[in-house]
């Protein structure tokens, strides 16, 4: 199956243009488009069609989005069609306020078995913000069933300002994923924008979740709820998350290295970095078959997002 992660860029330029109006305004596909080669952001009402077209052509089974306001979630549900369903909450109130990290899934392939939300803060069971974080940060947990298999996907978006929050978040995600792998004896995947590169001074969250450095202390109630018994299998105790890009055969890794572009002009790599990931639990139950960083640049030179989508093909 194909698992995707995609930071959409929140709708910072809202207008009242409906999805239907955007579709009706599309030019003929037989006409040569003007290549704008723009830098900068265009309204979501333009970008959303490009996002949906890309996803429908790439045909993932599960998509973890970030930065989606509720109207963007509803637009995606309309554009992707009736074969898709989604779960998630607004991070500011646990309902509709603020950005979502929704998980969309294809109903013809998967059945939702469980869903929960928690916050990446010192108060994980209620809408809350880490003290020096720029925003509320939420994680969505989904357990799916195929006709023969069970697997879990966690999707989140770590803070852009606070390295301490990112380290706490990575520690919480690792604890929750470890428990899920232990409790279900099934594969676990994490998708999301970590705002933490794999190398360098801001790589703390990546280093924690992949087991390079130890986790930081987390909320005691959360830790106790998702504690793996000491008599568990040794692989449970040593559980970490594995970067699927590094586990994929080299000839099956495609696309650009960077996942963040910042809406910079095509060819300008001054801000390009890799901060969006798909991880798999080290308890395995999966193989990584292909990995692709997609494009956010459309044929007329408009950037569909300031991030590129990431697709990981896995067998479970």
C-alpha positions in Angstrom: 0.0 0.0 0.0 1.0 3.6 -0.4 1.2 5.9 2.7 1.5 9.7 2.1 2.2 12.8 4.2 1.5 16.3 2.9 1.7 19.7 4.6 -0.8 21.7 2.7 0.0 25.2 4.0 -3.0 26.6 5.9 -5.5 28.8 4.0 -3.9 32.2 4.7 -5.7 33.9 1.8 -9.4 32.8 2.3 -11.9 33.7 -0.4 -15.5 32.7 -1.1 -14.7 30.7 -4.3 -16.4 27.3 -4.2 -14.7 24.0 -5.3 -17.2 23.9 -8.2 -16.3 27.4 -9.3 -12.6 26.5 -9.3 -13.2 23.5 -11.4 -15.3 25.4 -13.9 -12.6 28.0 -14.2 -10.0 25.5 -15.3 -8.6 26.2 -18.8 -8.7 23.6 -21.6 -6.0 20.9 -21.0 -5.2 21.0 -24.7 -4.1 24.6 -24.5 -0.4 25.3 -23.7 -0.3 26.9 -20.3 1.6 30.0 -19.5 4.6 29.1 -17.3 4.6 31.7 -14.5 7.6 30.4 -12.6 6.3 32.4 -9.6 7.6 32.5 -6.1 5.2 33.2 -3.3 1.8 31.8 -2.3 -1.4 31.8 -4.3 -4.8 31.3 -2.7 -6.0 27.8 -1.5 -8.8 28.1 -4.0 -6.2 27.7 -6.7 -3.8 25.3 -4.9 -6.5 22.8 -3.8 -7.2 21.5 -7.3 -3.5 20.9 -7.9 -3.2 19.1 -4.5 -6.2 16.8 -5.3 -5.0 16.1 -8.8 -1.6 15.0 -7.6 -3.0 12.8 -5.0 -5.6 11.1 -7.2 -2.9 10.3 -9.8 -0.5 9.0 -7.1 -3.3 6.9 -5.6 -2.3 6.5 -2.0 -4.3 4.4 0.5 -3.7 6.6 3.5 -2.8 10.3 3.7 -1.6 12.2 6.7 -2.1 16.0 6.1 -0.9 18.9 8.2 -2.0 22.6 8.5 -5.5 21.9 7.2 -8.1 24.3 8.4 -11.6 22.8 8.6 -12.6 24.4 5.3 -9.6 22.8 3.7 -10.5 19.4 5.1 -14.0 19.7 3.6 -12.6 20.8 0.3 -10.3 17.8 0.2 -13.2 15.5 1.1 -15.2 16.9 -1.8 -12.3 16.7 -4.3 -11.1 13.2 -3.4 -14.6 11.8 -3.6 -16.9 9.4 -1.9 -14.3 6.6 -1.7 -12.4 8.6 0.9 -13.2 9.2 4.6 -11.2 11.1 7.2 -10.8 11.6 11.0 -9.2 14.4 13.0 -9.9 17.3 15.3 -9.0 21.0 15.3 -6.0 21.4 17.5 -7.1 24.5 19.3 -10.3 23.1 20.8 -10.5 19.4 20.0 -13.4 20.1 17.6 -13.2 22.5 14.7 -10.9 25.4 15.7 -7.4 25.8 14.4 -5.4 23.5 12.1 -6.1 19.8 11.7 -3.7 16.9 11.2 -6.4 14.8 9.5 -5.9 11.3 8.3 -7.7 10.4 5.1 -8.1 6.8 4.0 -9.6 5.0 1.1 -12.7 3.1 2.2 -12.5 0.5 -0.5 -9.1 -0.7 0.8 -9.3 0.0 4.6 -11.7 -0.2 7.5 -11.1 2.2 10.4 -10.9 0.2 13.6 -9.8 2.9 16.1 -9.2 6.6 16.3 -8.0 8.9 19.1 -6.3 12.3 19.4 -3.8 13.6 21.9 -1.8 16.8 22.4 2.0 17.1 22.2 2.3 19.0 25.5 2.4 18.5 29.2 -1.4 18.0 29.2 -1.8 15.5 26.4 -5.4 14.5 27.1 -6.9 18.0 26.5 -6.3 20.8 24.0 -3.1 22.4 25.3 0.1 24.1 24.2 3.6 23.5 25.3 4.8 26.6 27.2 7.3 28.0 24.7 5.7 26.5 21.6 4.3 28.7 18.8 1.1 26.7 18.5 -1.1 23.9 19.8 0.1 20.6 18.5 -2.0 17.5 18.1 -1.5 13.9 17.0 -4.1 11.7 15.4 -3.9 7.9 15.9 -5.7 5.6 13.5 -5.8 1.8 13.5 -6.9 0.2 10.2 -7.8 -3.2 9.0 -7.5 -4.7 5.6 -9.1 -8.1 4.7 -6.1 -9.8 6.3 -3.9 -7.3 8.2 -4.0 -4.6 10.9 -1.7 -1.6 11.1 -1.6 1.8 12.8 -0.8 5.3 11.5 0.0 8.3 13.7 0.1 11.7 12.0 1.3 15.0 13.5 3.0 18.3 13.0 5.7 19.4 15.4 6.3 23.0 16.4 8.2 25.4 14.2 9.5 27.6 17.0 10.4 25.4 20.0 13.1 22.7 19.9 12.0 21.7 23.4 8.5 21.0 22.2 9.8 19.0 19.2 11.9 16.8 21.5 8.9 16.3 23.9 6.7 15.5 20.9 9.1 13.0 19.4 9.4 11.3 22.9 5.6 11.1 23.2 5.1 9.8 19.6 7.8 7.1 20.2 6.1 6.0 23.5 2.7 5.8 21.9 3.9 4.0 18.8 5.9 1.5 20.9 2.8 0.7 23.0 0.7 0.3 19.8 3.2 -2.1 18.3 3.2 -4.1 21.6 -0.6 -4.1 22.0 -1.4 -5.0 18.4 1.6 -7.0 17.3 1.1 -5.2 14.0 3.0 -2.6 12.0 3.0 1.0 13.1 3.8 4.1 10.9 4.3 7.7 11.8 3.7 10.5 9.2 4.2 14.2 9.5 6.0 17.5 9.4 8.6 17.3 12.1 10.1 20.8 11.6 13.3 18.9 12.5 15.8 17.9 9.8 17.6 14.5 9.9 20.9 16.3 10.5 22.1 19.5 12.1 21.4 21.6 15.1 17.6 21.3 14.8 17.6 17.5 14.4 16.8 16.6 18.0 13.2 15.3 17.3 14.5 13.1 14.5 17.4 11.8 16.6 15.0 10.9 19.4 12.4 9.1 17.4 15.0 7.1 15.5 16.7 6.1 18.7 20.0 8.0 18.2 19.5 10.0 21.5 17.3 9.1 24.4 13.8 10.5 24.9 13.1 13.4 27.3 10.7 13.0 30.2 7.0 13.1 29.3 3.7 13.4 31.2 3.6 10.7 33.8 0.0 9.7 33.2 0.6 9.4 29.5 3.7 7.4 30.1 2.0 5.0 32.5 -1.1 4.6 30.2 1.2 3.6 27.3 3.8 1.8 29.2 5.2 -1.5 27.7 5.5 -4.2 30.4 9.1 -5.0 31.4 8.4 -8.7 30.7 7.5 -7.8 27.1 9.6 -9.0 24.1 13.1 -7.5 23.9 12.2 -5.9 20.5 9.4 -3.9 22.3 11.9 -2.5 24.8 14.3 -1.5 22.0 11.6 -0.2 19.7 12.3 2.9 17.7 11.0 4.4 14.5 12.9 3.8 11.2 13.1 6.4 8.4 11.6 4.5 5.5 13.6 6.4 2.9 16.7 4.7 4.3 15.1 1.3 4.2 14.0 1.5 0.6 16.1 -0.1 -2.2 18.2 2.8 -3.7 16.9 2.4 -7.2 13.3 2.8 -5.8 14.0 6.1 -4.1 12.8 8.9 -6.4 12.2 12.6 -6.4 13.9 15.5 -4.7 15.7 15.3 -1.4 14.1 18.4 0.1 10.5 18.4 1.2 10.2 22.1 2.2 10.4 24.8 -0.5 9.0 27.8 1.3 7.2 28.9 -1.9 10.5 29.9 -3.3 11.0 30.5 -7.0 11.7 27.2 -8.9 15.4 26.5 -8.8 16.0 28.5 -5.6 17.3 26.0 -3.1 18.2 28.6 -0.4 15.6 27.3 2.1 15.2 23.7 0.9 15.4 21.1 3.6 14.0 17.6 4.5 11.5 17.8 7.4 8.6 15.7 6.3 8.9 12.0 7.0 7.2 8.6 6.9 8.6 6.3 9.6 8.0 2.6 10.3 8.2 0.8 13.6 11.4 -1.2 14.2 9.3 -4.2 15.3 8.8 -4.5 11.6 5.9 -6.5 9.9 6.6 -4.3 6.9 9.0 -3.9 4.0 9.8 -0.6 2.3 9.3 -1.0 -1.5 9.5 2.5 -2.8 9.9 6.1 -1.6 9.1 9.2 -3.5 9.2 12.9 -2.8 6.6 14.4 -5.1 6.4 17.8 -6.7 4.5 20.8 -5.6 5.2 22.6 -8.8 2.5 22.5 -11.4 2.9 22.7 -15.2 2.1 26.4 -15.1 4.7 27.1 -12.5 2.4 27.6 -9.5 3.5 26.0 -6.2 0.6 23.9 -4.8 2.2 24.1 -1.3 5.3 25.2 0.5 6.0 21.5 1.1 6.2 18.6 -1.2 4.2 15.4 -0.7 6.0 12.3 0.4 4.9 8.8 -0.7 6.1 5.5 0.9 5.1 2.2 -0.7 5.1 -0.6 1.9 4.1 -4.3 2.1 2.7 -5.5 5.4 
